[in-house]
Amino acid sequence: MRIRRKPVSKTLKQPNKKLRYIDPLKVKRLIGGFFPSDILAKLIDVDLVALNDEATIRMGGGGIKPLYLSKEYNSTVIGVVDEMEKYNHKLVSHPELMKERSFYSAPFDLTIRYGSRQDMPRFHESWSEQTLLESTVQVYNLGDCKCSSCYRPPEQHRAILHIYKEMFKGHIWRISLPIQYLMKGFPLKPNGHMGYYHSLVVQHPDSYLREWLKENETLEGLPEEPRYNYVGITSRNWLVRMSEHIRGIESGENKKFYNAWRHFVKNERVDFMSELLVVNQSYDDIMAWEEARVDIEMAEGRALNMIPGGFKGIRELHKLRVLNKDRPTLKELRSAIKAAKRATPRSGVPNLLISGLWKEDSYAAKIICGAEGRLSVEQVRKARELHQVGISVEEIAAKISALNVPQVRRLLDGKTYSRIH
C-alpha cells in the first residue's frame, strides 16, 4: 500500500525537538552530502513515530486527512519500530548476530522523493505541484497479491529507506539502505568496511506493461527488468566512494562500470540505483562477501565489475603482475585494477581474467545454484523431467518446492539456468 504525504516544510514545526528513533549523526555519515541530512532525519523520525504508535500510513495536516492501516492489519506495524530499536540494543550485547541476522523482520519500506514535479516527470501523477520533499510508507504482505510491489518473502523482511533524487541529466537516482543503520543504538563502527551495489535498471516500456496487464490482469509473475550490477566495497563512507565514481564517469575514465553508465544515460527508461547492503565488516568478511556477490553477478551475465571479487580478484591480479601483496589495502587494490586495465587495453581485463572461468559447467552450476532462493541443480533437472511428461508448471513448482510458479516458468522457457544440464 503506497501513500503520499504533505511537504516536509509544513510538517516539521519543531526543528530543535529531540528525535525519538533516528540518530542525525548516522544520517549525516551514511547519506549526508547528497541530501539535507538534518531535514531527512526529522522526516524519517516523524514517519516512524506515526507508523509505530498509530499505524498511520499517511500524515495529516494541510488539508490531507491522516490514513491508518485497517484494523485487520494494524497489528502488523503497531510497535514494530520499538522492536527494531530493541533489536539494535541486542546487536550491541550479542555482536555475533551481525553476521547471522543483523535486521529485525520489519515488513515495511519508507520512500522519500527529493526534487520537484518537473525534475522527476515519471512521478508526476502522485506529486504535488511545488513539493521538493515528500515521503511514502509501504507495508508489505497485506492481502493475497504476490507481485513485487505488494509482497516480500518473510525471510527478506527488513525496513528499507529509499531516497529518489533527480540526477544524471534528468535521470532518477535511487539510494537505498536499511533504516536500522540510521537508528539510535545501532552499533555502526567508525572503521568497519561497507558493501554496496550500484545498478542500472532498464524499465519495461509502458506498452509492454499495458499488454501484460491486459493478458494477466495482475503484475504478479511479471519478468524482471534487465539489470546490470556493480558490486563495491569500501572502508570509507560508501557515498564518498560514489562521488569518486561520478567524477570518473564524467571525466571519461575507461572502466566497464563507467562505460556502461555513460551508455545507458542516453536511455530515458533507465534508472540508476545504489544500495548499501552490509556494514561493520572486517577485511576478511568484506572480501568473502564481495567474492561471492561478484561470482553470482558474473554467472548471470549482469556484472559490471572488471575482475572477480575479493581474494579471487587479488589472485588474478597477481597473475597479471600488477599486485604483489596477499592482503592489499582497498586503495592499493584499486590502483592494481587500474594498472591491469592499462596493461590490457585491447582485450579488456574482464575477458582476460574470466574467459576460462566458466568453461566447466560444474563451476557455473556451483555459482548459479548456490545463492539463497535459487533452485538447486537437482530441482532444475527434476523440473525439466516433469515438464517433458506433461506436468503443469503449477504442479512442478509444488513438487520441487520452488519459490513460486514464475521461477519455474522462467526456467522452462530457457530464460534462466541455461548452463545447468
C-alpha positions, -999 to +999 in steps of 0.1 A: +000+000+000+015+033-011+006+068+002+018+104-003+022+129+024+024+167+025+057+187+021+080+183+050+083+221+053+047+221+066+051+190+088+082+197+109+073+226+131+099+220+158+134+218+143+151+215+177+129+187+191+148+156+201+142+128+177+128+095+191+143+069+168+167+084+143+203+094+150+211+125+130+248+118+131+243+084+114+221+100+087+249+126+081+275+099+079+256+075+056+236+098+033+248+133+041+264+153+013+239+143-013+208+153+008+199+178+036+207+153+064+191+173+092+158+176+075+158+139+063+165+127+099+134+146+112+112+135+083+122+098+088+116+101+125+081+116+121+071+088+098+084+061+121+067+075+152+033+077+134+037+042+120+047+027+153+022+044+176-010+045+154-003+025+123-005+058+104+004+054+068-004+089+056+003+120+077-025+146+083-024+184+081-025+208+052-060+196+042-048+160+039-066+136+063-044+110+081-048+075+068-045+045+091-038+009+083-071-011+086-077-028+119-073-061+101-037-054+096-026-027+121-010-052+144+015-057+116+031-024+123+020-012+157+051-013+179+073-025+150+098+004+153+101-002+190+110-038+183+136-026+158+151-004+184+152-033+209+169-055+184+196-028+178+204-030+215+206-068+212+231-064+185+253-044+209+252-071+236+254-100+211+277-088+182+278-123+167+243-116+154+257-090+130+268-120+108+238-142+114+209-117+112+216-080+116+180-069+109+147-071+127+120-086+104+100-054+097+076-056+068+077-020+055+097+004+035+099+042+036+104+061+004+115+098+001+115+117-031+137+147-032+130+170-061+102+188-080+075+175-103+095+190-132+127+172-120+110+138-119+084+136-146+079+098-142+063+105-107+040+133-119+008+115-112+014+114-074+033+146-068+020+180-058+029+210-079+055+225-056+068+197-034+105+193-030+105+166-003+077+141+002+076+106+017+057+074+012+051+044+036+046+010+021+036-020+041+042-054+025+022-087+025-013-072+030-038-094+013-032-121-013-013-102-040+021-116-047+035-090-071+069-075-063+052-042-053+030-058-027+048-088-015+082-096+001+091-131+013+093-131+051+129-141+051+137-109+032+118-086+056+138-056+067+128-019+068+145-001+039+148+036+033+146+046-004+156+081-015+148+092-050+168+122-063+169+138-098+204+134-111+225+124-141+209+146-169+174+142-157+175+105-147+163+094-113+188+081-088+176+058-060+197+054-029+186+026-005+198+015+029+184-003+059+166+021+083+182+003+113+216+016+102+202+052+109+186+044+143+198+052+177+215+022+193+227+006+161+264-002+166+278+014+135+315+011+136+336+041+125+362+018+109+341-011+096+340-020+059+309-015+038+295-034+009+272-019-017+256-023-052+253+002-080+227-009-105+214+002-140+178-010-144+161-008-178+124-002-172+098-022-191+081+000-218+046+013-209+033-006-239+047-039-226+031-033-191-003-025-207-002-057-227+009-077-197-020-063-176-044-069-205-035-106-206-029-113-169-049-087-150-021-085-125+016-077-124+023-109-105+048-130-124+060-100-145+095-108-158+123-090-140+136-059-157+170-061-173+196-051-146+233-047-145+252-045-112+285-032-099+295-047-066+316-024-045+334-024-011+349+005+008+365+012+042+352+048+040+317+063+036+301+044+007+287+076-009+321+093-008+332+064-030+301+071-051+313+107-056+346+093-069+327+071-093+307+101-106+338+120-112+353+091-131+321+088-152+320+125-161+358+126-168+356+098-194+376+073-174+378+039-192+362+014-169+335-012-176+312+002-150+317+038-161+313+030-198+281+012-191+268+041-171+276+066-199+260+043-224+227+039-205+223+075-196+212+080-232+181+059-225+153+077-207+139+044-195+169+036-173+170+041-136+202+043-116+202+027-081+227+024-053+221+002-023+241-002+009+238-039+019+264-045+047+284-025+072+307-033+102+326-059+082+362-070+089+387-071+060+383-109+056+345-107+058+341-080+032+364-098+008+344-130+012+312-110+007+324-093-025+338-125-039+305-144-035+284-115-049+306-108-079+306-145-087+268-146-088+266-114-110+291-127-134+273-161-137+241-143-145+258-120-170+249-089-151+283-079-137+299-045-143+330-054-122+362-056-142+376-086-123+363-112-098+357-100-063+376-104-030+406-127-027+398-144-060+403-110-077+436-105-058+449-138-071+441-128-106+459-095-102+489-115-090+489-134-123+489-101-142+519-090-121+503-057-111+500-067-074+524-085-051+505-084-018+481-110-004+463-085+017+464-052+000+445-021+012+415-013-008+433+018-022+462-005-033+436-028-049+420+000-069+454+010-082+463-025-092+430-028-112+438+004-130+472-009-138+457-041-151+434-022-174+463-002-188+482-034-194+454-050-214+437-021-233+425-041-262+414-074-249+399-059-217+406-071-182+372-088-177+378-111-208+414-119-199+406-128-163+374-148-165+372-161-200+382-195-188+363-194-156+331-207-169+343-234-193+334-261-167+297-264-162+303-278-127+318-244-117+290-225-132+264-247-115+280-241-082+277-203-086+243-201-103+226-225-079+245-216-048+227-185-037+198-184-013+164-187-030+179-202-062+169-236-075+194-264-069+208-285-097+186-314-087+155-291-087+163-278-122+168-313-136+136-326-119+115-297-132+127-304-168+119-341-164+084-334-152+078-308-179+087-334-206+060-358-194+033-331-195+031-320-158+018-284-155+040-256-143+019-251-112+023-288-102+060-287-110+065-257-087+048-276-059+067-308-064+101-293-064+093-267-037+102-237-059+098-202-046+069-196-069+054-205-103+071-177-123+105-190-111+097-224-127+082-208-158+114-188-165+134-220-161+113-239-186+112-210-210+150-211-211+154-177-196+173-189-165+196-218-156+207-224-192+241-235-180+226-263-159+224-296-177 
